[in-house]
Amino acid sequence: MAFKFLSKQEETSERTKLIQSINQVKSELKQNEALFNLSLSSDMIDFAIHKDIALKAQYNYLLKKYKEHT
């Protein structure tokens, strides 16, 4: 694996993008929780559960990437 060295400005920009992505996923998790709570059909509940799993995986990935940049 090749390592790419970033300037301080590039590093700051990368962290900012990651923070924005993390906040976006957190917002989507809250929206999905509301969808789950309002769902009446089993299909919608299943959808909300699967989406929650995917969003949490994305959130964990972004946190890991952020920690690599700090």
Backbone as ProteinMPNN parsed JSONL, in Angstrom:
{"seq_chain_A": "MAFKFLSKQEETSERTKLIQSINQVKSELKQNEALFNLSLSSDMIDFAIHKDIALKAQYNYLLKKYKEHT", "coords_chain_A": {"N_chain_A": [[0.849, -1.171, 0.0], [0.611, 2.159, -0.89], [1.58, 5.164, 0.621], [0.14, 8.349, 0.9], [1.261, 11.533, 1.289], [-0.105, 14.342, 2.788], [-0.589, 17.868, 2.56], [-0.828, 20.318, 5.234], [-3.091, 21.871, 4.81], [-4.549, 20.276, 3.015], [-4.964, 18.09, 4.649], [-6.53, 19.224, 6.688], [-8.751, 19.933, 5.173], [-9.613, 17.386, 4.387], [-10.306, 16.293, 6.894], [-12.402, 18.031, 7.537], [-14.28, 17.372, 5.546], [-14.771, 14.737, 6.299], [-15.931, 15.122, 8.834], [-18.253, 16.48, 8.079], [-19.484, 14.436, 6.619], [-19.839, 12.519, 8.631], [-21.628, 13.892, 10.306], [-23.788, 14.063, 8.545], [-24.515, 11.359, 8.259], [-25.238, 10.835, 10.907], [-27.512, 12.438, 11.069], [-29.129, 11.139, 9.175], [-29.436, 8.71, 10.496], [-31.053, 9.499, 12.652], [-33.35, 10.311, 11.259], [-34.058, 7.882, 10.132], [-34.651, 6.446, 12.42], [-36.982, 7.746, 13.2], [-38.586, 7.052, 11.025], [-38.737, 4.275, 11.433], [-40.122, 4.239, 13.897], [-42.588, 5.235, 13.092], [-43.505, 3.442, 11.293], [-45.895, 1.209, 9.948], [-46.241, -1.108, 8.558], [-44.881, -4.407, 8.156], [-42.996, -4.642, 6.166], [-41.96, -2.036, 5.891], [-40.828, -1.735, 8.398], [-38.852, -3.721, 8.304], [-37.307, -2.617, 6.233], [-36.422, -0.243, 7.483], [-34.887, -1.327, 9.534], [-32.821, -2.659, 8.133], [-31.705, -0.484, 6.813], [-30.793, 0.96, 8.996], [-28.752, -0.711, 9.942], [-26.965, -0.547, 7.78], [-26.388, 2.221, 7.786], [-25.156, 2.489, 10.289], [-22.87, 0.968, 9.887], [-21.641, 2.525, 7.939], [-21.232, 4.866, 9.435], [-19.431, 3.935, 11.405], [-17.256, 3.303, 9.756], [-16.59, 5.867, 8.756], [-15.875, 7.158, 11.154], [-13.611, 5.679, 11.819], [-11.938, 6.369, 9.655], [-11.704, 9.105, 10.198], [-10.319, 9.077, 12.634], [-7.891, 8.1, 11.743], [-6.921, 10.336, 10.51], [-6.313, 12.093, 12.485]], "CA_chain_A": [[0.0, 0.0, 0.0], [1.381, 3.392, -0.977], [1.094, 6.23, 1.49], [0.118, 9.669, 0.286], [1.456, 12.576, 2.281], [-0.942, 15.495, 2.507], [-0.207, 19.124, 3.199], [-1.711, 20.632, 6.368], [-4.354, 22.363, 4.263], [-5.265, 19.108, 2.489], [-5.348, 17.289, 5.811], [-7.646, 19.931, 7.309], [-9.888, 19.794, 4.26], [-10.061, 15.996, 4.485], [-10.999, 16.156, 8.185], [-13.663, 18.764, 7.432], [-15.188, 16.542, 4.74], [-15.165, 13.587, 7.11], [-16.86, 15.612, 9.861], [-19.527, 16.729, 7.406], [-20.071, 13.132, 6.295], [-20.266, 11.926, 9.899], [-22.842, 14.599, 10.725], [-24.852, 13.678, 7.613], [-24.951, 10.012, 8.614], [-25.953, 10.95, 12.184], [-28.832, 12.976, 10.739], [-29.865, 10.063, 8.516], [-29.797, 7.74, 11.534], [-32.203, 10.054, 13.384], [-34.504, 10.238, 10.351], [-34.425, 6.48, 9.993], [-35.297, 6.056, 13.668], [-38.349, 8.263, 13.133], [-39.287, 6.203, 10.062], [-39.003, 3.012, 12.122], [-41.158, 4.454, 14.916], [-43.868, 5.539, 12.448], [-43.833, 2.381, 10.336], [-47.024, 0.368, 10.311], [-46.163, -2.402, 7.877], [-43.675, -5.177, 8.455], [-42.012, -4.331, 5.122], [-41.303, -0.77, 6.224], [-40.004, -1.992, 9.579], [-37.669, -4.43, 7.8], [-36.508, -1.636, 5.498], [-35.784, 0.657, 8.451], [-33.862, -2.095, 10.258], [-31.674, -2.857, 7.234], [-31.08, 0.82, 6.589], [-30.091, 1.284, 10.235], [-27.512, -1.498, 9.945], [-26.072, 0.029, 6.772], [-25.948, 3.539, 8.24], [-24.208, 2.315, 11.396], [-21.612, 0.511, 9.293], [-21.052, 3.708, 7.306], [-20.81, 5.737, 10.524], [-18.213, 3.359, 11.985], [-16.198, 3.463, 8.763], [-16.188, 7.278, 8.733], [-15.158, 7.428, 12.404], [-12.283, 5.061, 11.687], [-11.158, 7.216, 8.738], [-11.412, 10.364, 10.889], [-9.255, 8.811, 13.627], [-6.628, 7.96, 10.998], [-6.483, 11.678, 10.091], [-6.046, 12.972, 13.64]], "C_chain_A": [[0.897, 1.237, 0.0], [0.741, 4.445, -0.064], [1.179, 7.548, 0.746], [0.261, 10.692, 1.406], [0.686, 13.809, 1.858], [-0.379, 16.73, 3.2], [-1.171, 19.37, 4.361], [-3.079, 21.091, 5.875], [-5.191, 21.199, 3.72], [-5.777, 18.234, 3.623], [-6.552, 17.917, 6.514], [-8.903, 19.796, 6.464], [-10.472, 18.388, 4.329], [-10.814, 15.761, 5.787], [-12.354, 16.853, 8.154], [-14.693, 17.966, 6.647], [-15.675, 15.34, 5.538], [-16.158, 13.992, 8.192], [-18.23, 15.867, 9.254], [-20.232, 15.414, 7.08], [-20.591, 12.441, 7.551], [-21.562, 12.575, 10.373], [-24.03, 14.242, 9.84], [-25.403, 12.298, 7.979], [-25.704, 10.037, 9.948], [-27.373, 11.464, 11.961], [-29.711, 11.901, 10.081], [-30.278, 8.981, 9.514], [-31.018, 8.216, 12.333], [-33.468, 9.979, 12.539], [-34.993, 8.801, 10.224], [-35.102, 5.961, 11.26], [-36.75, 6.527, 13.683], [-39.186, 7.426, 12.169], [-39.676, 4.879, 10.719], [-40.167, 3.17, 13.107], [-42.532, 4.706, 14.316], [-44.332, 4.437, 11.511], [-44.958, 1.502, 10.862], [-46.933, -1.015, 9.672], [-44.85, -3.105, 8.217], [-42.595, -4.917, 7.41], [-41.251, -3.045, 5.431], [-40.405, -0.93, 7.459], [-38.725, -2.709, 9.165], [-36.733, -3.478, 7.068], [-35.737, -0.745, 6.462], [-34.674, -0.059, 9.214], [-32.626, -2.268, 9.388], [-30.937, -1.553, 6.951], [-30.276, 1.24, 7.815], [-28.752, 0.552, 10.302], [-26.5, -0.898, 8.975], [-25.531, 1.384, 7.215], [-24.947, 3.43, 9.388], [-22.855, 1.816, 10.897], [-20.887, 1.686, 8.639], [-20.497, 4.662, 8.362], [-19.498, 5.235, 11.14], [-17.027, 3.502, 11.043], [-15.679, 4.904, 8.759], [-15.43, 7.661, 10.009], [-13.74, 6.869, 12.356], [-11.39, 5.916, 10.783], [-10.785, 8.53, 9.419], [-10.276, 10.164, 11.886], [-7.909, 8.641, 12.954], [-6.045, 9.327, 10.61], [-6.229, 12.617, 11.264], [-4.778, 12.567, 14.34]], "O_chain_A": [[1.828, 1.339, 0.799], [-0.481, 4.581, -0.002], [2.158, 7.829, 0.054], [-0.526, 10.708, 2.352], [0.8, 14.271, 0.722], [0.22, 16.649, 4.272], [-2.206, 18.713, 4.462], [-4.104, 20.737, 6.457], [-6.401, 21.146, 3.941], [-6.886, 17.704, 3.562], [-7.488, 17.212, 6.892], [-9.992, 19.57, 6.991], [-11.692, 18.22, 4.329], [-11.852, 15.099, 5.788], [-13.337, 16.333, 8.68], [-15.856, 17.894, 7.045], [-16.847, 14.968, 5.463], [-17.127, 13.274, 8.439], [-19.252, 15.513, 9.844], [-21.446, 15.3, 7.251], [-21.667, 11.844, 7.531], [-22.488, 11.882, 10.794], [-25.155, 14.131, 10.326], [-26.617, 12.096, 8.004], [-26.703, 9.335, 10.103], [-28.32, 10.986, 12.586], [-30.893, 11.777, 10.4], [-31.357, 8.401, 9.387], [-31.907, 7.425, 12.649], [-34.535, 9.625, 13.041], [-36.197, 8.542, 10.211], [-36.015, 5.139, 11.189], [-37.641, 5.8, 14.124], [-40.346, 7.124, 12.447], [-40.808, 4.418, 10.576], [-41.077, 2.342, 13.145], [-43.544, 4.422, 14.958], [-45.445, 4.499, 10.989], [-44.984, 1.107, 12.028], [-47.491, -1.98, 10.194], [-43.845, -2.464, 8.524], [-41.406, -4.964, 7.726], [-40.035, -2.979, 5.25], [-39.34, -0.318, 7.537], [-37.637, -2.353, 9.618], [-35.517, -3.522, 7.256], [-34.54, -0.518, 6.283], [-33.638, 0.537, 9.508], [-31.506, -2.05, 9.85], [-29.71, -1.522, 6.862], [-29.195, 1.814, 7.682], [-27.738, 1.14, 10.677], [-25.322, -0.757, 9.303], [-24.345, 1.665, 7.039], [-23.99, 4.203, 9.448], [-21.814, 2.202, 11.428], [-19.671, 1.825, 8.769], [-19.405, 5.206, 8.193], [-18.573, 6.015, 11.367], [-15.915, 3.791, 11.483], [-14.469, 5.132, 8.759], [-14.453, 8.407, 9.948], [-12.791, 7.515, 12.801], [-10.227, 6.16, 11.105], [-9.67, 9.022, 9.24], [-9.37, 10.994, 11.971], [-6.882, 9.0, 13.531], [-4.838, 9.462, 10.408], [-5.959, 13.802, 11.066], [-4.394, 13.189, 15.331]]}, "name": "protein", "num_of_chains": 1, "seq": "MAFKFLSKQEETSERTKLIQSINQVKSELKQNEALFNLSLSSDMIDFAIHKDIALKAQYNYLLKKYKEHT"}
